[in-house]
Amino acid sequence: MAKRPTIDATFGPLILSFPCLNEPDEKYNVYTANGVEDPNSAAMKKAKAILADALKKFDLDPEEAKLPLVREMQKDPNAPEGARKPKKVATGKLVLKSKSQRPPTLFDAAGKEIDPSTVSVGGGTKALVQGFLAPYDMNGNEGISFTLTGVQIIDLKEKGGRKASFGAYEGGGFTQDSASSAGADLNLGDDSDDSSDDATDDAGGLDI
């Protein structure tokens, strides 16, 4: 059997949304570091360029292939009070989705590896996410998955809403020492329903 092609990739900095880095997600039993940003931000423009290049290298149709880049959705803020299932609407931002069955390696802003037990990474953390892209074909549905292997924390927000401040690094950032002391034309779906996620190590089958 031929080895599946892969492309190493680093995305960001992105703002992490409900990250599961200290322990796996309870529903799917995977580690995640989904990153959110404005579609016109430098990080998302770069992400779309990386994915567009990957589509070419994997010989996938950019209008049909599913991607780990989707439109962020939220419950309609104008829905009637007490509505049982309010519809979801786009926020205008994009989400880069990633997951892995193995815990990703954590790094501080200086590139030093972090002991996961010393930090509690929460939503709102600014970070670079690293992993590899790979093509998949599941029941005739082709796409690209992004498997998470590492996260570099630039600005940490701990779970529970507490924000940790750290020493200066290129204008300010997170370091291990301070912690211890303290796409055009891409097929973008939405993240309104994650129920079809296939909890495999390669993150294939993302609902995108």
N, C-alpha and C positions, 0 to 999 in steps of 0.2 A: 504494500500500500504506500502510495506516494505521501511524503510528509506535507502537511498543510502549510502553505506559505504564511508568514507573519511579518509584520512591520512594527518595530519599536517606535513608540511615540510618547511625547510629553506635552501636556496641555496646561494652559493657564498663564497667569494666576486666575483662579476661579473662586467663587464663594460657594462653599460646600453646603448642601441642603440635606439635613437629616443624615449626616454621615454615620456609618457603622464601621468604625476602625478599631475600637478597643475590644469589641466583641461582635459576632455576626448578627445580622438582622434576624429577628425572631421568626418572621413569617417564612422567609426563603432560605435561612441558614447560610447567608453569604455576607461577605464584607463589601461595603459600598463607599464610594466617595463621589457622589453625583455633584457636578459643579454647575452653577448658574451664572449667567452673565447676559448683558445686552448683546443682541446680534451684531451690532455695529462696533462693539468693543474690539480692541486689538487682539485679545485672547480668542474671541469667537471667530474673528476673521481668519486667524491662523488655524483654528480648529477646522473650519470649513475647507481651507486650502489643503490641510493634511488629509482630510477624508476624501476630498475630490481626487487627490493624487492616488490614494489607496484604491478608490474605485477603478481607476485606470489600470493600476498594477494587478488588481485581482480580476480585471476584465468583467466588471459588473455594470449593469445599466443604471446610470445615476438617477433616472426617473422612476425606477422600479425597486432598486435595492433598498432595504431598510438599514438605517444607520443608528449608532448610539448617540445621535444628536437629535433632540426633539424639542417641540415647543412646550414651555412650562404652562401648566394649567392650574387653575384654582377654582374653588366653589364660587359661583356667581354671587358677588357681594350684594346684588340687587334682587336676589331671590326672595320670595315671600317668607316672612318669618314662620318657622315651624314646618317648612317644606321638607318632606321625607327624603327626597333625592334631588337636591338642587343641581341644575346643570353646571358643567364646568366651562370656564371661559379662559382664553389665552391671556397671560399676563404681559406679553410682549417680549419676554425673555426666552432664552434657549437653555436647555439642560444637556450637559454631556454626561451620559450614564456609563457607569462602570461597575463591575463586580468581580469577585473571586471567591472561591471556596477556601483559599489560603489567606492568612492575615498578611496585608501589605506591610512592607518595611516603612517606618516613619523616620523622617529627617527634619532637622531644624533648618533655619534659613541660611546657616553657614555650611550646610551639607554634612552635618554630623548626625550619625544615627542616634535615634531616641529610643529609650526603653519605654514601650507602650504603657507600662504600669505607672509612669511618672506624669502622664498627661491624660486628660479626658476631652477628646476632640468633639466639639459640639457644632451645631449649625451656625453659620455665619463666619466660620473659620476661612481665612483666605489661604489658598494653597495651590501648588503645582501637583498635578496627578500624572503618574507615569505607568505605562503598561505596554501591551502589544495589541495590534489590530489583526484580525484574522477573518477570512471569508467563511460563511456558513451557508448551507442549503438544508432547510428543514421543511419537509413535505412540500417541496417546490417553492418555498419562500426563501429568496436569497437575500443576503445582507452582510453587514460587517459588525463584528463584535469587538468590544474593548475590554480586555482583561486587565484588572488593576494589579500592579506589582509594588508600587511605592507612592508615598505622598510626602511632599516637602511643605511643611507648615511655614507660612510667611507671617501670618497674624492669627494667633490662636484665640478662639472663643471657647471657653470650657462649657460643658453641659450644665444646664441649670441657669444659664444666662450670665454667668460670671466671666468677665473678660480679663485675660492675663496680659500684663504689660511686660515688655522685655527690653534689653539693651539695644543700642543702635546697631543696625546692620543695613548698609546702603540706604540710609535714610530712615531706618527703623524696621525692626522685625523680630521674629522669635528665635531664641537660641537656647540650647540645652542648658547652659550654665545659668542663665537667668531663670529658667523654669525650675531648676533645682533649688534656686534661692527664693523663688516665689511660687458660506457656501452657496453661493448662488447655484440654482438649478439642482440642488440636492433634495432628496426625498425626505423631507422633515415631517415626521408624524407628531404626536403629542404624548404627554405622559399621563393622560387621564385615567388609564387603566393598566396596572402592572400585572394583572392576573395571569398573563400568558408568559411571563418571564420563565425561562428554563434555567433553573439553578444549577448550571454547570460551571466548571472552572473557566471555560472560555467565554462566558457571558453570552452565548448564542441565544437567539430567539427573543431578544429584547422587543418589547412592545413599542416599536417606533415607526 
